Amino acid sequence: MVSEKVHFLGMAPRFLSGVLEIPVYHMRGGTSTGIVLFKDHLPDGQALREELIRHLMGVPQKGEVHGDRQITGLGRGIPQSCKVFIVGRSDRDDADIDSTLAQLAPGKAAIDWSVNCGNMSSTLPIFAQEIGLISVQSGQSRVRIYNTNTGVVTHALIDMPKPGQPMATDAEIPGVMGKWPGVQLALLKPAGSKTGALLPTGNAMDVLNGLEVSCVDLAVPMVIASASDFGKTAQEDPAELDADKIFMEKMQDLWVAAGLAMKLKNADGVTLKPEELAASETIPKACIIGHANTHESDRGASLSVRYFTPQACHKSLAVTGGACLAAGCLIPGTVANKIVHGVKPLTNDNSLHEIKMANPAGILKATIEGSISNDGTINMPSAAYERSTQILLRGHTPIYGASEALNAHYAEFVKAA
């Protein structure tokens, strides 16, 4: 069934000189880049949908091997720029649009459909407004985004200009040059995003591989460890950590052990095996933390962090990982709670707690709404952060080498439209 609305800004799937072309928005959200696609433009079948996404991003098709750093597609050779969001109208009462993330990895055919991306989520209100999925008024507007990967609803607050006026460019975040349109993102009920529990193992602290660590699941499941246990400070350059093979082997062993302890599952609900966790590009995340240095403390940082995706050290700190670490800082007995300083503890009353985390790109701020009851039960109904965003390019991307099945699908699509 072809949607009644297959055109936006004059853009729809087409054939030009016999080559299939797909409308795309190439966008930046926070410190990530990727493409955003209109759901109604895509095949319903998973195999054709994945073939199309691989073509767009320049990764191998199934059974192929190449390591060309995505020079044949719109990816940029790093996981943070290997993301595809699929967006459509939502039928839910609590959401305006539905979003589905396809997380790819350079040089790999596998696509992970199990996670969300807080950075790229900031692009979605602008995309949805431009193509007519939502109608927003000038001034501050709220866009409710349901993520199908995680089942989490995010509220995005965005300041829209008066008709004919440009958007304000006043958001400045670590890891991004200049000032851009800003989006405030609030994750609602973010605890237990993948495991159903804020503390997936039932403990604020566990001993894994001989290390005291904390496994926390808020927005994303993550294992938190003290940098000093690895002979590190959490002040290192990411490239230095990536190049330390002994350290990275220990980190891999740790995130595998943590994934098993948290009983992490894939998108089909099947518990991940050790070899799958070892190769995972998405979950669990991992970080090492330490005390902020004098300069960072002067800027208000409460601790320093080096964050792993998990296969590589992030050049900054992903917002979902930052929200998870901020939550960990507030939970009594965690590794993070013992290291963080200058943060007011949870109380019986719900209140906002701002945590500033020093990372290679600067200071990331997350605001956690939380409380703790007399019996120790912790409630964290929301986590918020600001991202900046921009449209890099709107246009059509030719799909050279599309399969007969993919071309046939779009031939019917174009005919029906």
DAGIMO-V795259 format. One record per pair of residues at least 6 apart in sequence whose ideal C-beta (glycine too) atoms are under 7 Angstrom apart, sorted by the first residue. I is the first residue (numbers start at 1). J is the second residue. D is the distance in Angstrom with one decimal. If there is no record, write none. Layout:
BEGIN
i: {I,I}
j: {J,J}
d: {D,D}
END
This chain:
BEGIN
i: {2,2,2,3,5,5,6,6,6,6,8,8,8,9,9,9,11,11,12,12,13,13,13,13,13,13,14,14,14,15,19,19,19,20,20,20,20,21,21,21,21,22,22,22,22,22,22,23,23,23,24,24,24,24,24,25,25,25,25,25,26,26,26,26,27,27,27,27,27,27,27,27,27,28,28,28,29,29,29,29,29,29,29,30,30,30,30,30,30,31,31,31,31,31,32,32,32,32,32,32,33,33,33,34,34,34,34,34,34,35,35,35,36,36,36,36,36,37,37,38,38,38,39,39,39,40,42,42,42,43,43,43,48,48,48,50,51,51,51,52,52,53,53,53,54,54,54,55,55,55,56,56,56,56,57,57,57,57,57,57,57,58,58,58,58,58,58,59,59,59,59,59,59,59,59,60,60,60,60,61,62,64,66,67,69,69,70,70,70,74,75,75,75,75,77,78,79,79,79,82,82,82,82,83,83,83,83,84,84,85,85,85,85,86,87,87,87,87,87,87,88,88,89,89,90,90,90,90,92,94,94,95,95,95,95,96,96,96,97,97,97,97,97,97,98,98,99,99,99,99,99,100,100,101,101,101,101,102,102,103,103,103,103,104,105,112,112,113,113,114,114,114,114,114,115,115,115,115,115,116,116,116,116,116,118,118,118,118,118,118,119,119,119,121,121,121,122,122,122,122,123,124,125,125,125,125,126,126,128,128,129,134,136,136,137,138,138,138,139,139,140,140,141,141,142,142,143,143,144,144,145,145,145,146,147,150,150,152,152,152,153,154,154,154,154,155,155,156,156,157,158,159,161,161,167,168,169,169,169,170,170,171,171,171,171,171,171,172,173,173,173,174,174,174,174,174,174,175,175,175,175,176,180,180,180,181,181,181,182,182,183,183,184,184,185,185,185,186,186,187,187,187,187,188,188,189,190,190,190,190,190,191,191,191,191,192,192,193,193,193,193,194,194,194,194,195,195,195,195,195,197,198,198,198,198,198,199,199,200,200,200,200,201,201,201,204,204,204,204,204,205,205,205,205,205,206,206,206,208,208,208,208,209,209,209,211,211,211,212,213,213,213,213,213,213,214,214,214,214,214,215,215,215,215,216,216,216,216,216,217,218,218,218,218,218,219,219,219,219,220,220,220,220,221,221,221,221,222,222,222,222,222,222,223,223,223,223,223,224,224,224,224,224,224,224,225,225,225,226,226,226,226,227,227,227,227,227,228,230,230,230,232,233,234,234,234,234,234,234,235,235,235,236,237,238,238,238,238,238,241,241,241,242,242,242,251,251,252,254,255,255,255,255,256,256,256,258,259,259,259,259,260,260,262,263,264,264,264,265,265,266,280,281,281,284,285,285,285,285,285,286,286,287,287,287,287,287,287,288,289,289,289,289,289,290,290,290,291,291,291,292,292,292,292,292,293,296,296,299,300,300,301,301,301,301,302,302,302,302,302,302,302,302,303,303,303,304,305,305,305,305,305,306,307,307,307,307,307,308,315,315,316,316,316,317,317,317,319,319,322,322,322,322,323,323,323,325,325,326,326,326,326,327,327,327,328,328,329,329,329,329,329,330,330,330,330,330,330,331,331,343,343,344,346,346,346,346,347,347,348,348,348,349,350,350,350,352,352,353,353,353,354,354,355,355,356,356,357,357,365,366,366,367,368,368,369,369,369,370,370,370,371,372}
j: {413,416,417,40,40,132,12,40,41,417,38,131,132,130,131,394,23,396,23,417,22,23,41,410,413,414,21,396,414,414,398,399,400,399,402,407,410,396,397,398,399,41,52,56,396,397,399,38,41,396,35,37,56,395,397,35,36,127,391,394,35,74,392,393,33,34,36,123,127,389,390,391,392,389,390,392,119,120,121,122,123,387,389,119,122,173,319,387,388,80,119,175,176,316,80,81,83,117,119,120,76,81,392,81,82,83,84,85,120,56,74,84,85,87,123,124,127,84,86,87,88,131,86,87,88,88,49,52,86,49,52,409,405,406,409,111,61,403,406,399,406,84,102,111,60,61,109,73,399,402,73,74,84,397,70,73,74,75,82,84,104,70,71,72,73,74,75,70,73,75,104,106,107,108,109,66,107,108,109,109,109,109,107,107,77,106,76,77,106,397,81,82,104,106,106,106,105,281,309,103,104,105,106,101,103,117,120,102,104,99,101,120,124,100,97,99,124,127,128,133,97,98,97,133,96,97,98,146,146,144,153,144,145,146,153,134,143,144,124,128,133,134,143,145,146,148,121,124,145,147,148,148,149,115,116,117,149,111,113,112,115,281,282,111,281,281,282,149,267,149,266,267,282,283,149,150,220,282,283,147,149,150,152,320,185,219,318,319,320,385,318,319,387,145,154,185,183,185,387,389,389,145,143,156,158,183,389,391,134,143,136,143,143,160,160,160,161,162,159,160,157,159,158,160,155,157,156,158,153,155,153,154,156,153,154,193,194,187,190,193,188,185,186,187,188,186,188,183,185,184,183,168,167,168,181,181,179,180,181,179,182,179,180,181,182,386,388,179,386,387,388,316,359,361,362,363,364,315,316,361,362,388,388,389,390,388,389,390,386,388,387,389,384,386,384,385,387,382,384,219,323,382,383,381,382,381,218,219,323,380,383,198,217,218,380,198,217,217,218,219,220,217,221,264,283,217,221,262,263,264,217,216,217,218,378,380,215,216,215,217,221,262,215,261,262,214,331,332,333,334,212,214,333,334,335,213,215,261,254,257,258,261,253,254,257,225,229,254,335,223,224,225,254,258,335,224,328,334,335,336,223,258,261,262,222,224,324,327,328,262,323,324,327,380,383,320,323,324,383,285,320,321,324,262,264,283,284,284,285,286,287,321,324,254,255,258,284,286,287,289,325,328,334,335,336,254,288,335,288,289,335,339,233,234,288,289,290,290,247,250,288,288,290,288,289,290,304,305,306,290,293,304,306,360,306,313,314,315,360,247,306,313,248,312,313,286,308,278,286,277,284,286,310,274,277,278,284,272,277,283,284,274,277,284,271,272,283,284,271,272,272,310,309,311,310,307,308,309,310,321,308,310,305,306,307,308,321,325,306,303,304,305,336,339,303,304,339,303,304,339,301,302,303,304,358,304,304,358,363,356,363,356,357,358,363,329,340,341,342,343,355,356,357,339,340,357,358,317,325,357,358,359,313,314,317,318,321,359,314,360,361,359,360,361,357,359,364,385,387,357,364,366,385,366,383,385,336,357,355,357,366,368,368,380,383,334,336,336,337,340,343,355,337,343,346,353,368,370,337,378,353,355,353,370,371,372,378,371,372,371,373,374,371,369,370,371,367,369,367,368,370,365,367,366,368,363,365,363,364,385,383,385,384,380,383,380,381,382,378,379,380,379,378}
d: {6.1,4.3,5.6,3.5,6.8,6.9,5.0,6.0,6.7,4.7,6.8,3.7,6.0,6.9,7.0,6.8,3.9,6.8,6.4,6.2,5.7,6.8,5.5,5.4,5.7,6.3,5.3,6.9,6.3,6.6,4.8,7.0,6.4,4.5,5.1,5.8,5.3,4.0,6.5,5.0,7.0,6.7,6.8,6.7,6.5,5.5,6.2,6.9,6.2,5.7,4.7,6.3,6.6,6.7,5.1,6.5,4.4,5.5,6.3,5.6,5.4,5.8,4.4,4.2,6.9,6.8,5.6,4.2,7.0,6.8,6.9,5.5,5.9,6.4,5.1,5.9,4.7,4.1,6.5,4.2,4.1,5.9,4.9,3.2,5.9,6.5,6.0,4.0,6.9,6.3,5.8,4.3,6.2,4.9,4.6,6.5,5.9,6.1,3.9,5.0,6.4,4.4,6.9,6.5,7.0,3.3,5.8,6.6,5.4,6.2,5.5,5.4,4.7,6.0,5.9,6.9,4.7,6.6,5.2,6.5,6.9,6.1,5.1,6.1,3.2,6.3,5.4,6.7,6.3,5.1,6.9,5.2,6.2,5.4,5.8,5.6,6.4,6.1,5.6,6.8,6.3,5.2,5.3,6.6,7.0,5.4,6.5,6.9,4.8,6.7,5.8,6.0,6.9,5.8,6.4,4.5,5.9,4.3,6.2,6.4,5.4,3.8,6.5,4.2,2.1,6.7,5.2,6.5,6.9,6.8,5.3,6.7,6.8,6.3,6.4,5.4,6.9,7.0,4.7,6.1,4.9,6.7,6.8,4.5,3.8,6.1,6.5,5.2,5.6,6.7,5.8,4.6,6.8,6.4,5.0,6.7,5.8,5.7,5.5,7.0,4.4,6.1,6.1,6.4,5.9,5.5,5.2,4.2,7.0,5.6,5.6,5.8,6.5,4.5,5.7,5.4,5.9,6.1,6.1,7.0,6.8,5.4,6.3,5.5,5.9,5.4,4.5,5.3,5.5,6.3,5.6,4.6,6.5,3.6,5.7,5.2,5.5,4.7,6.5,5.0,5.7,6.5,6.9,5.7,5.1,5.8,6.9,5.7,5.5,5.2,7.0,4.6,6.2,6.4,5.7,5.5,5.4,5.1,6.3,4.3,5.8,6.7,5.6,5.6,4.5,6.3,4.8,6.0,4.6,5.9,6.0,4.3,6.6,6.8,5.8,6.9,6.8,4.6,6.3,4.6,5.3,4.8,6.6,6.8,6.4,6.7,6.5,3.8,4.1,6.9,6.3,5.8,6.0,6.3,6.0,6.1,4.1,6.1,3.8,4.5,5.0,5.7,4.2,4.9,4.9,6.3,6.4,6.8,4.8,6.7,5.5,6.2,7.0,5.2,6.7,5.2,6.1,4.6,6.9,6.5,5.9,5.3,5.7,5.2,5.7,5.7,4.5,6.7,6.1,5.7,6.9,4.7,6.0,5.2,6.8,5.1,6.9,6.2,6.4,5.9,5.2,5.6,6.7,5.4,7.0,4.6,6.4,5.4,5.5,4.1,5.0,5.7,5.4,6.9,4.5,6.6,5.0,5.3,5.9,5.6,6.4,6.2,5.6,6.5,2.7,6.2,3.9,4.9,6.7,6.3,5.2,5.6,6.6,3.9,2.9,6.1,5.8,6.6,3.8,3.3,6.7,5.9,3.8,6.4,5.2,6.5,5.8,6.8,5.7,5.3,5.5,5.7,6.3,5.3,6.6,5.8,6.3,5.3,4.2,5.4,6.6,6.3,4.7,7.0,5.5,6.3,5.0,4.6,6.7,7.0,5.0,4.1,6.9,5.1,5.1,5.9,5.4,5.9,6.9,5.6,6.2,5.8,4.9,6.4,6.5,4.7,5.9,5.5,6.8,7.0,6.4,6.7,6.2,6.1,6.2,6.7,6.9,6.6,5.3,5.0,6.4,3.9,5.0,5.1,6.3,6.2,5.7,6.6,3.4,4.8,5.7,5.5,5.7,6.2,6.4,5.9,6.3,6.3,6.3,4.4,6.0,6.3,5.6,5.7,5.4,5.9,5.2,6.7,6.2,5.3,6.3,4.7,6.9,6.7,6.1,4.6,5.7,4.0,4.6,6.4,5.4,5.4,6.1,5.3,5.8,6.4,5.5,6.0,4.4,7.0,6.0,4.7,4.1,6.3,6.3,4.1,4.6,5.5,6.1,5.5,4.4,6.1,5.5,5.6,6.2,5.6,4.5,5.7,4.1,6.4,6.4,6.0,4.7,6.2,5.9,3.6,5.6,5.0,5.7,6.4,6.5,5.3,6.8,5.1,5.3,6.5,5.3,6.4,7.0,6.5,5.5,6.7,5.5,4.0,4.0,6.1,4.1,6.5,5.8,6.4,6.2,5.9,5.0,5.3,5.3,3.5,4.4,5.8,5.0,6.8,6.2,5.9,6.3,6.9,6.8,3.8,6.8,5.4,5.6,6.3,6.2,4.5,6.7,5.6,5.4,6.1,6.2,5.9,6.5,6.7,5.4,4.6,4.7,5.4,4.5,5.3,5.4,5.9,4.0,6.9,5.0,6.7,7.0,6.4,6.0,5.1,5.7,6.2,5.4,6.4,5.8,6.7,6.7,5.8,6.7,6.9,6.6,6.7,5.9,5.0,4.3,4.7,5.2,6.5,4.6,6.5,6.6,6.1,5.2,5.4,6.7,5.0,6.0,5.6,7.0,5.1,6.8,6.5,6.6,6.5,4.1,6.7,5.6,4.8,5.0,6.8,6.0,3.8,5.6,4.8,6.8,4.9,6.6,3.9,5.4,6.9,4.9,5.8,5.1,5.4,5.8,5.6,7.0,5.5,4.8,6.2,4.3,6.1,6.1,5.2,6.9,5.6,5.7,4.4,4.8,6.5,5.1,6.7,6.8,5.6,6.3,5.3,6.0,3.5,6.1,3.9,4.8,4.6,6.3,5.7,4.7,4.9,6.6,4.9,4.1,6.3,6.2,6.1,3.8,6.9,4.0,5.2,5.5,5.8,6.7,4.9,3.9,4.5,5.9,4.2,5.9,5.3,7.0,6.9,5.4,5.8,6.1,5.8,5.8,6.2,6.5,6.0,6.4,5.4,5.9,4.0,6.8,6.4,6.9,6.1,6.4,7.0,6.0,6.0,6.9,4.5,5.5,5.6,7.0,4.9,6.2,6.2,5.1,5.4,6.8,5.1,5.1,6.9,5.0,7.0,6.3,5.1,4.7,5.9,5.3,6.6,5.4,4.5,6.6,6.4,4.3,5.1,5.2}
END
